[in-house]
Amino acid sequence: MQVVSLRRYPVKSMGGEPLEAARLDSRGIEGDRWYAVEDADGHFASGKNTRRFRRRDEVFSYSASTTPTGDVVVTGGRDEWMVGDPALDEDLTRRMGLPVRVTAEASVPHQDMGSVSLIGTATLEWCARRWGLLADPRRLRVNVVLSSEEPFIEETWVGRTIACAGTQLRVVERVPRCRMVDIDQDGAQAQGRWLRPLAAEREMRLAVYGDVVLAGVISVGDAVSVL
């Protein structure tokens, strides 16, 4: 197996950016979901309502990328702002209809449940064939896509450790899915519904989470092995 693609989401729930290489730290991919759109009650904009998140679908019309100096740029339509620019918060507030601002992670984590999300190419191909949908990994907002020959092989790694270019990830659980997989986002069109067949056949789960055991840098093309 090898790394096929890497993706980072500098601002939670906004569109992300492809990477050729990524540094893994204790949080996951460095800079991933470091920022989020937060309301006055401390809830983060997302596609679902939970204790930490609030459904604000307007967030999906924005994308974020990282400059060579490490700054984060947010694009919305024809406009562009640096994170920290009051004009960005003003635009988000106008679109969402309540006061919000882009904030860095503090005491409440922005990550959903795990540090790094992974899926195999064979799993995506199986979903496309079985359910006749566009199985674009951007619909799942995964960080790492791995080449694989057996569908759902990654689910057998739960409780095991995988190694890649000097890094190690402990696979901790399957990823539960919500309505976000059936929303146009991150440049991917939601062609074909994913959620209903996932509920019927896959316990509403797809991809896996891994926690970083050994930090380092991984790159597209790196070999991956299960320890």
C-alpha positions as CSV (number, residue, x, y, z in Angstrom):
1,M,0.0,0.0,0.0
2,Q,1.0,3.6,-0.4
3,V,-0.3,7.1,0.2
4,V,-2.4,8.2,-2.8
5,S,-3.5,11.6,-1.6
6,L,-3.3,13.9,1.4
7,R,-5.8,16.7,2.3
8,R,-5.9,19.3,5.0
9,Y,-8.8,21.5,6.1
10,P,-7.3,24.7,7.7
11,V,-10.8,25.9,8.8
12,K,-13.3,23.3,10.0
13,S,-16.1,22.6,7.5
14,M,-14.7,24.9,4.8
15,G,-13.1,23.5,1.6
16,G,-9.6,22.2,2.1
17,E,-6.3,21.9,0.2
18,P,-4.3,19.0,-1.4
19,L,-0.8,18.4,0.0
20,E,2.2,16.6,-1.4
21,A,3.6,16.2,2.1
22,A,2.2,16.6,5.6
23,R,3.7,16.8,9.0
24,L,1.9,14.7,11.7
25,D,1.9,15.9,15.3
26,S,-0.2,14.9,18.3
27,R,-3.3,16.5,16.8
28,G,-3.0,14.9,13.4
29,I,-1.9,16.7,10.2
30,E,-0.3,20.0,11.3
31,G,-2.8,22.8,10.9
32,D,-5.8,20.6,10.1
33,R,-9.0,22.0,11.5
34,W,-6.9,24.4,13.6
35,Y,-9.5,27.2,12.9
36,A,-13.2,27.0,13.1
37,V,-16.2,29.4,12.7
38,E,-17.5,30.0,16.2
39,D,-20.6,31.7,17.5
40,A,-21.2,33.6,20.7
41,D,-22.2,30.4,22.5
42,G,-19.0,28.6,21.6
43,H,-20.5,26.3,19.0
44,F,-18.6,25.6,15.8
45,A,-20.1,25.9,12.3
46,S,-20.7,22.4,10.8
47,G,-23.3,20.4,8.8
48,K,-24.8,18.9,11.9
49,N,-26.1,19.8,15.4
50,T,-24.3,18.3,18.4
51,R,-23.1,19.5,21.7
52,R,-20.1,21.2,20.1
53,F,-21.4,21.9,16.6
54,R,-24.2,23.9,14.9
55,R,-25.6,23.3,11.5
56,R,-24.6,26.3,9.4
57,D,-24.5,25.1,5.7
58,E,-23.3,28.5,4.6
59,V,-19.8,27.5,5.7
60,F,-19.5,25.1,2.8
61,S,-19.4,27.9,0.3
62,Y,-16.0,29.0,1.7
63,S,-12.6,27.3,1.2
64,A,-9.3,27.7,3.1
65,S,-5.6,27.3,2.1
66,T,-2.3,27.8,3.8
67,T,0.4,30.2,2.5
68,P,4.1,29.3,2.4
69,T,4.5,31.5,5.6
70,G,1.8,29.5,7.4
71,D,-1.0,32.0,7.2
72,V,-4.5,30.8,6.3
73,V,-6.4,32.4,3.4
74,V,-10.2,32.0,3.2
75,T,-11.9,32.4,-0.2
76,G,-15.6,33.0,-0.6
77,G,-16.9,33.6,-4.1
78,R,-14.7,36.3,-5.6
79,D,-13.5,37.6,-2.2
80,E,-10.5,36.6,-0.3
81,W,-9.4,37.3,3.3
82,M,-6.6,36.4,5.7
83,V,-7.8,34.7,8.9
84,G,-7.8,37.4,11.5
85,D,-9.2,40.1,9.1
86,P,-12.4,41.6,10.6
87,A,-13.9,41.7,7.2
88,L,-13.9,37.9,7.0
89,D,-15.9,37.7,10.3
90,E,-18.2,40.3,9.0
91,D,-18.9,38.4,5.8
92,L,-19.5,35.1,7.7
93,T,-21.8,36.9,10.1
94,R,-23.8,38.4,7.3
95,R,-24.1,35.1,5.5
96,M,-25.0,33.1,8.6
97,G,-27.3,35.7,10.1
98,L,-25.8,35.8,13.6
99,P,-22.4,37.0,15.1
100,V,-19.6,34.5,14.3
101,R,-15.8,34.7,14.0
102,V,-13.0,32.5,13.0
103,T,-11.1,31.3,16.0
104,A,-8.0,29.1,16.7
105,E,-8.4,25.9,18.7
106,A,-8.4,26.5,22.5
107,S,-9.8,24.3,25.2
108,V,-12.4,22.7,23.0
109,P,-11.0,20.6,20.2
110,H,-12.1,21.2,16.6
111,Q,-11.6,17.6,15.5
112,D,-14.7,15.4,15.5
113,M,-13.4,12.2,17.1
114,G,-10.0,11.2,15.9
115,S,-6.7,12.8,14.8
116,V,-6.4,11.6,11.2
117,S,-9.0,10.0,8.9
118,L,-8.0,7.4,6.3
119,I,-9.7,5.4,3.6
120,G,-8.6,2.9,1.0
121,T,-9.2,3.2,-2.8
122,A,-10.8,-0.2,-2.9
123,T,-13.5,1.0,-0.5
124,L,-14.3,4.0,-2.6
125,E,-14.4,1.9,-5.7
126,W,-16.8,-0.6,-4.0
127,C,-19.1,2.2,-2.9
128,A,-19.2,3.6,-6.4
129,R,-20.0,0.3,-8.0
130,R,-22.5,-0.9,-5.3
131,W,-24.5,2.2,-4.9
132,G,-23.9,4.0,-8.2
133,L,-22.6,7.2,-6.8
134,L,-19.6,9.6,-7.1
135,A,-17.3,8.3,-4.4
136,D,-15.2,11.4,-4.2
137,P,-13.2,11.3,-1.0
138,R,-13.7,15.0,-0.6
139,R,-17.3,14.2,0.3
140,L,-16.0,12.3,3.3
141,R,-13.4,15.0,4.2
142,V,-10.7,12.4,4.8
143,N,-7.1,13.3,5.3
144,V,-5.4,10.3,3.8
145,V,-6.4,8.1,0.9
146,L,-4.4,4.8,0.6
147,S,-4.1,2.4,-2.3
148,S,-5.8,-0.8,-1.4
149,E,-7.1,-4.0,-3.1
150,E,-9.7,-5.2,-0.6
151,P,-12.7,-3.0,0.2
152,F,-12.9,-2.0,3.9
153,I,-9.5,-3.5,4.7
154,E,-8.8,-0.4,6.7
155,E,-11.6,-1.4,9.2
156,T,-9.7,-4.5,10.1
157,W,-6.9,-2.3,11.4
158,V,-8.9,-1.0,14.4
159,G,-6.7,-1.6,17.4
160,R,-3.6,-2.0,15.3
161,T,-0.8,0.4,14.3
162,I,0.2,1.4,10.7
163,A,3.6,2.8,9.8
164,C,4.5,5.3,7.1
165,A,7.8,7.0,6.5
166,G,8.9,6.9,10.1
167,T,5.5,7.9,11.5
168,Q,3.0,5.6,13.2
169,L,-0.8,5.8,13.6
170,R,-2.9,3.7,15.9
171,V,-6.2,3.0,14.2
172,V,-8.9,3.6,16.8
173,E,-12.4,3.4,15.3
174,R,-14.6,3.5,12.2
175,V,-15.9,6.9,11.3
176,P,-19.6,7.5,11.9
177,R,-21.2,9.5,9.1
178,C,-23.9,12.2,9.0
179,R,-25.7,14.3,6.3
180,M,-22.5,16.1,5.4
181,V,-21.6,13.3,3.0
182,D,-24.6,14.2,0.8
183,I,-23.9,18.0,0.6
184,D,-21.9,19.7,-2.2
185,Q,-18.7,20.7,-0.5
186,D,-14.9,21.1,-1.0
187,G,-15.4,21.2,-4.8
188,A,-17.1,17.8,-4.9
189,Q,-20.7,17.4,-6.1
190,A,-22.9,15.1,-4.1
191,Q,-23.9,12.9,-7.1
192,G,-25.8,9.9,-5.7
193,R,-26.8,9.7,-2.0
194,W,-24.4,8.0,0.4
195,L,-26.1,8.2,3.8
196,R,-29.1,6.0,3.2
197,P,-27.1,2.9,1.9
198,L,-24.5,3.5,4.6
199,A,-27.2,3.3,7.2
200,A,-28.7,0.1,5.6
201,E,-25.5,-1.8,4.9
202,R,-22.5,-0.3,6.8
203,E,-23.8,0.8,10.2
204,M,-23.5,4.4,9.0
205,R,-19.7,4.1,9.0
206,L,-17.1,4.7,6.4
207,A,-13.3,5.3,6.7
208,V,-11.3,5.0,10.0
209,Y,-9.7,7.4,12.5
210,G,-6.1,7.0,13.6
211,D,-4.3,8.7,16.5
212,V,-0.7,9.7,16.0
213,V,1.7,7.5,17.9
214,L,5.0,8.6,16.3
215,A,5.1,12.1,14.7
216,G,6.9,12.9,11.5
217,V,6.4,13.7,7.8
218,I,4.4,11.6,5.3
219,S,4.3,12.2,1.5
220,V,2.2,11.1,-1.4
221,G,3.8,7.9,-2.7
222,D,5.1,6.8,0.7
223,A,4.7,3.1,1.5
224,V,2.3,2.1,4.3
225,S,2.5,-1.1,6.3
226,V,0.4,-2.6,9.1
227,L,2.5,-3.6,12.2
